[in-house]
């Protein structure tokens, strides 16, 4: 579905209230909506305004003419678009600004068709500009909007969506519709009162005879009446954009004016234990990726297994330390301790190694000398009465569940499930300590029908050869080792068969229907919470689940379309994909504040 979002507000600094100024008895925003609705490629038009009381007249106008509207942040336009997209669920979003009543439906349709044909991430008719100022249009995928919403921090990126993509053209596929003749010197937008007089003259000449007049009609009129161009040709294009760029400079100066180095140094203390899985290492990898979106970073890892750590994190540079003694004369900005047994952190005593000590600990005990304790969980578990830490430095709950930023980039599935599931994902963590992969494959070989299985194992998995032998030449099974983008695999699967912990959170965040085999009682508690919310089916702790129960559960979910649809809807409501970004931005603000003191 393609939806046009028209952003509009009353508080323009140069021409307040411009979007509701009347021409021929109608607000210019209403005239623009009429023209936007004429686009043949668009399914719906929605006006995006703010929650400010000043913008209430825009809401009233929308109600009067029966057009959908959404009220969001006044200053953060990017967030307004993202929250509206979450509500209306478009596959593609067209962005228009409410001060461009002369938009041409054919130009927009041509842009959309080219963008869809080229399978772009972001489409526009402004890179470079060849159309008159006021005929600008943009289109982007919901996935691209999610990426921008997660990563953008500059004021110009929050106000002007296009800049985030245009400044990263090597990362996003940008499709541009160029006009045959460069008309970029023409000014057809409404930013100043003189602009309004120009647009008013155009409508008074053309609208009565042809309400949906096009760009060529305006060009023909200007040939007959060239004096109209003189009404507003003294203004520069994109003056608002230049002001946002000035705000960027202030923002960046603020980031670098403290005593803190431009580069943030972070040490991760994490161990690899086959019996406990790689969830702790996965969290550290996700935080590394999130840090890189906010700051220049230097990473280091202290762990008991360099081979597995480097294999698990192949695309990020970091120094490696094998023990505490190797850290002499080091001084990091942040130390993040994420070990299964928190007592090891006490034994090593990292005081003096970093300015800020952060502990990620599921049980909530923490270290005696930590500055911040992070406790990812679904229950917002309270602080322990025996724990000596300031309440605002105890970060507990689902907002702190750490997933890789690939899950923020990947579009949450909102497709209608197939009548019968055809692709099953099998993944029981980085090490699969209970050997569930070896148990599941022979069992599912007995399933009949057109079903394929994608088996994913991690770098600490001990039975790679055995799994390869069991799969043998069965074409229905595809084996992947140490996948770097699990979000993509979850998005493609009709059903996921997974263990608890991080895998449970990932399935919920993506809206992938899942059967959960918990590795221990702690995982089972959270799996039951997700089951109660309708997001997954919990089969219990794996050692106590019979093969018959597993086989029956799989056959049921394969055939039960309604069950899978309900799971897909429920999962993302439980687990958000932006926990890592939330943690990292909070930590950087914390050390910046401390460096000023």
N, C-alpha and C positions, 0 to 999 in steps of 0.2 A: 504494500500500500504506500502511495506517495501522498504526503500531506504538506501543504504550504503553511508555514508559520510566518505571520506578518507581525514584526515587533513594533510596538507603538507606546509612546508615553506622552504625558502632557508637559513635562518639565524640561523642555528644550531650553538651553541657555541662550541661544541666539534668537529663537522665535517661539516663545512659550505658547502651548495650546494649538500649535499649527495643524496637528492631525485632525482636529475637529473644526477648522475654519471652513466656512461654507462656500461652495461654488454651485450656482444654479439650484440653490435650496438643499444641497446635500453636503455633509462633511467630506473632506477630501479622502479620509480613510474609507468611507463607504464607497466612494467612486473607485478607489483602488481595489476594494474587495470585489466589486462587480467585475473588474477586469481580470483579477486573479481567478475568479470562478469560471472564466471563459476558457481557461487552459484545458485542453483535451487530455493531457497526461496526468492531471491532478485529481485525486479522489476526494479531498476535503480541504477547506481553508479554515485556519484557526488564527485568531488574533491573540498575540502574547503581550500582555501588559503587566503592570506590577501590582503589588499588594498595597502600594501607597494610596492613601485616601484621595490624593490629587488625581489619580487615574480612574477614579470611580465613574466619571462621565464616559470614559471609553467602554467600560463594562455595560453601562446603561445603553449606549448606542448599539452594542453587540446584541443585547437582549431585544432591543426594539426591531432590529432588522433580521433577527433570528440567525446569527452566525455564532459558531463555537468560539469560546475564549478561554484563556488561562491566565491566572495572576501569579507571578513569581517575584524573584528578586528584582529590585529596581536597578541596582548598580551592576550586578553580576549577570550580564545577558546570557553568557554561556550556561550558567546554572539554570536560568529561566527556560532556555531551550531544552536542556537535558530533562528537567523535571516534567515539562510538557510532553516530551517524547515518551517518557515512562508512562504517562497517563494515556496518551492517544495511540501508542504502539505503532508508529510508522516503520516501514522498512527503509524508506528514504525521506529526507526532510528538505524541502525547498525553503530557503530563507529570503525574505523580503523585508525591507524597512518601510514603516508606515508613512514616510514622507515622500513616497515616489508614486503618485497617482497616475503617472503616464506610462506605467509598465505595459509592455506589449505581450499579449498571451502567446503569439506565434514565436516570439524570440525565446520565451521561457520554454515552450514546447520543443523548439529546436535544440535548446541546451539540454533538456532532459533526455531527448532521444539519443543525442550524441554521447552523453554520459553513460546511459544504459548500454549502448552499443559497445563502447570502449571499456565497460566494466570498471569505471573509475571509483576511487574512494571519495573524491571531492570534484564537483563540476562547477564551472562558473563561466561568465562571459567577460571577466575582468582581468585575466592574466595572459597577455596584457590587455589594458582597456582599449576597446575599439568602438564601443557603443556610447551614446550620450549618457552623461551623469544623470541617473534617475531611471535608467533601464537595467541597472545592475541586478543580477540574480545569482543565487548559489544553490547547489544541491549536494547533499552528502549522505552517506549511509549512517544508520543508527550506530553501527559498530564504530565508525570514525568519530561520531559525536561522543561516544563513551570514552574513547581514548583521550580526546581533548578535555573532557570533563574531569578525568582522573589526573591528567598531567599538567594542564595549563596553570600558570601562576602569574604571568605578567599581566598588568592592567589592560594592555592593548589586546591580549588574547581573550580576556574575559569579556571585553566589550565588542570586539570585532572578530567573529569566529573565523573569518577567512584567513587572517594572518597566521594562525596556528598551523594551518596546512600549507600555505604558500611559502612559509619560511622553513618547511621541512619537505620540500618537493622530492628529495631523494628517498623519503620514507613512504610517502603517500602517492598514489597514482592520481594526478591532477589532469582533468580534461577541460579544455577551454574552447568555447564557441567564439570564433572571431568573425567580425563583420567584414564584408568585402571592402568597405570604405572606412577609413578611420574617422569616426565622428566623436571622438573622446573630448574634443574642445567644447562641445555643446553642453549646456547646463539645463537639465529638465527636472531637477529635484527641488524640494522645498525645504531650505535651511534658513532662509532670510525672508523678510517681508517682500523684497523685490522678486524673489523666486515665486512667491505666491501670486503676485500680479502677472507674472509671465504665464504660469500654469492656468490661472483663471482665464486669461485671454485665449489660450488654446482651447479650453473646454467650451467657452462661449461661442467660439467659431465652429467647432467640429461636433460637439456632443449632441446638439438638438437633431441633427440630420443623421448622425452615425454614432450612437453611444459607444460602440466598441471600435472606435477608430484605431488605426495602427501607427507604427513608427513612420511609415512612408507618408501617411496622411499629414503628419505633423511636419515632416520635411518639405512636403509640397506647399503647406501653408506658409512656412518660413521663407520659401522662395518668393511667394506672392507678397508677404509682409515682412521683409527682413528687419524692419525697425523693432520687431518684437524681441529679437536677440539682444538688443541693447538694454533691455529692461534689467537684466541680471548677469551680464557677462563680465562684471568686474570682480567676481568672487572666484577663489581657487577651489579646485576639486579636493574633496577629502580633508577639509580643515579639521573636522572632528577626529580623524585618524591621527593627524599630526599632534593634536593635544594628548591623545592617548600615548603616543610615543614619548612625549615629554614626561608623562607620568611613569612610564617604564624606567626612564633614567633616574627619577627620584627613587623609585622602588629598588633599583639595582644599587644605587648609592647607599641606600639604607642597609642593604644586605652586606655590603663590604666595608661600611664605616666603623664597624665594631673592632674589638681587639682580636676577634676570631680570624684565623687564616681563611683565605678563600676556599681552600681544600679541607674537607673534613676527614679526619682519620678515624677509622672504626675497626676495632678488634672483635671478632666473634669467637667465643669459647664454646665449642660444640663437639660432642663425641659421637662416634658411630658404633652402635651395638646391634648385631644381627638380631638378637632376641627382642629388641624394642623397636625395630623399624628405623626409618630415616625421616620421620616427621619433624624432628628437631632440626636436622640439617636442611630439610625443605623450607622451614620457616626462615632460616638464615639466608638461604639463596633468594627467597622472595623479598626479604628486607634489603638485600644488596641491590636488587633490580629497582626497588622503589627509591632507595637513596640516590641512585644515578639519575633519576628524573628530576631531583630537586637540587642537587649540588655536585660539584666536583668532589670526588672521593678517593681515598686510598684505603684499601681493605687489607686486613690480615686475618688469618684463621689459626687458632690453636686447637689441635684435635689429636686424637689417637690413631687416625688412619688417613694419611695423606693421599694414598691411591684412590680410595673411594671418594673423598672430598673433591679432589680435582676432577674425577670422572663425573661426579654429580653436578659440578659447577664448572663446565668447560669454557664458557664464553665470557667470564668475568675475571680480570686479573687480580691476584691477591698474593701477599706474602704468606708463608706457612711457618708455623712454629710447632715444635714437637713437645715442648714442656715449658713450665713456668720459668725456669732458669734462663731460657733463651730471651726472655723479655726484659732483661736488665738494660737500663738506660733508654727504655722506650717510654713514650708519653703520648697516648692516644686521646682524641677528643671524647670518644664514646667506647665503652666496653659493653658488649651484649653477651650475657651468659645464658645459654640455653642447653642445659645438660639434663639427662633423665634423672640422675641422682644429685640433688642440689647440694648434698654434703661435700661433693668433690670440689665445688666452688669455694666452700669454707676452708677445705684443706689447703688449697693452693693460695688463697689470700691474695687477691688482685688489687688491694689498696695501693694507691700510688701509681698504678699502671695507666689510669685514664681519669679525665676530669669528671666524667659522668658514668656511673655504673648502673646498668640496666639488667634486670633479671627477668627472663621469660620462664614461667614455672606453672605447670598445670595444677599442682596441688596447693599453690598459694603460700608456701612457707618462705621462700626467698632466702636472701643472704642478709647477714646482720649489718653489712655496711653498704647495701645498695641505696641508690638514690631513687630509683623507680622500679616498681614491680609490675609486670604485665602478666595478666592471667586470662588467656583466651578461653572463653566458655560460652555456653548458650543460656546460662541461668543468672548471669550478673552476680556471681557468688560474692558475698560480703567479705570484708577484710577480717582476718583472724584477730581475735582480741589479744593474742600474744605477740603479734607482729608490730614492731616499732617502726612505723613509717607514716608520714603525713598522708591524710586521706586523699588529697588531690594528686599524690604520687603513686596511688594504687589504681592501676588501670585494669578493670575487670569487665568482662562481658563480651557480647557478640561484635561490638564495634572494634574489638582488638583481635578478632580472628584473622590470622595471617595467611593470605593466599597470594600466589604469584600474580604479577600485574598482567599476565596473559589472560587471566580470568576477567579482568576489567576491560581488556581490548575485545575479547570475544563476545559476540552478541548473545545475550541470554535467549535460549530457545523459546519461541512462542508459536511454533508450528503445531499443526494438528497431528497427533501421533498416527502412525500407520495402523490399519485395522489389525495387522499382526506384525509384531516386532521381527525385524530381519537382521539387525546388527547388534551384537552384544559385546560390551567391553568388560574384560576380566583384568582387574588390577588390585593386588592386595598389598600395596606399599612397596617401598624401596628394597626391603629385605624379605618380606613375607615370612616372618619368624615361625608361623604355624604351618607353613607348607600348604596353604590353601590352593595355590596354583596347581600343584601336583595332584591334589585331590579332585579339583573341579574339572580339569580337562577330560579325563576318562569318563567322568559322569556325563558331561554335556555332549560327548561323542554319540551318546545314545539318543539325543534329541533328533526328531525327524523334522523334515521341512526345509525350506529355503532360508537357512539361518547361517550367518557367518560370525566368527568369533575373533576379536582383536585382543590378544593376550599381551599385556605389558608387564615387564619385570624390571627391577631396578639394579643398580650396580652392586649392591650387597646381597643379592639373591644367590644362594649357594648351589642351586640345582639347575643351572642353565642347560647343561648337557642332557639331563633327564627330561626336561620339558621339551627340548628339541626332538628327543627320541620318541616321546609320547605323541607329539603332533605328527611327526614323520611326514608323510606325503599327503596328509588330509588337507585338501585345498580350502576347506571352510575355516581353517585356523591360520591366522597371521600373527607372527611373533615380533614384538618390538622390545628393544633393550634400552633402558635409560632414556626415555622420551623427555625432550626438553619443553614440550608444549602440551601438557595434559588437557588444557582447556579445549584445544581443537579436537582431541579424541573424545572428550565428554560430549562436545556439541554434536558430533556425528553419530554417537551411539543411541540406539533406541532404548536400551537398558544397560545399566552398569551393575556389575557384580563386584563389590568392593569390600575392603575392611573398613574399620571405623577410623577415628582420628581425623587427620587432614583430608583423607580421601572422602570422608563423609561430608565435610564442609564444601569440598570442591564440587561434588555431585549436586548438593543443594543449591550452591551459588549459580550453577549452570542450568538448573531446572531439568537435570537428567534423572529419569526414574531409576531407582536403585534398590537392590537387595543388599543388605549390610550384614557381613559376618564379623562381629567384633572380636578383637584379639584378646580383650580382657574386660573386666567388669566396669572399669572407668569408661571405656569406649561404649559399652553397652548402655550405660545411663544416658549418654547423649544421643545414641541411636534411637532409643525409645522416645526421647523428647521430639526428635524429628519425625518419628513414626506417628506420634500423637497429633502432630501438626499436619499429617497427611503427605509428607514429603518423601518418605522412604518406607520400605518394609524391613523391619529388623528381624533377623532369624535367630538372634541370640549369640552367645559366646561360641565361637566356632567349634571348640572341642566337644561341646554338648549337643551339637546339631547333627542329626542323622542325615545320611545321604538321601533317604526317601523324602525328608522334609525339604531339603534343598531342591531336589528334582521337581517336586510338586509345586513349590513356590515359583520356580522358573517357568514351568509350563503355564501356570495361572497368569503371571504378569505378561507373558508373551501374547496371550489371547485377550487380555482385559484392557481394551482401549481406554475406557473411562478411568480406570485406575491410574494408568500412565498419564493421562491428561491432567488429572487432579494432582499427581505428584509434580508434574512439570510446573504447574501454577504455584504450588505451595512452597517449593524449595527456595526460590529467590527471596521470598518473604521472610525466611528464617535467617539466611546467611547472606551478607553483603560481600562483594568482592573488593572493597576498597579499604579493608582493615590495615594492610601494610602501608598504604599511602597515608592513612590517618596517623599511624604510629610515627612514621618517619617525619612528617611535617610537624608533629607535636614535639619530637625530640630535637629537631633543628631549631624550633622556636625556643625550646628550653635552654639549649646551650648558648643561643644568641643572647637571651635575657641574662644568663649567668655571666657571660663575658662582658656585659655592660656594667655590671656591679663593681 
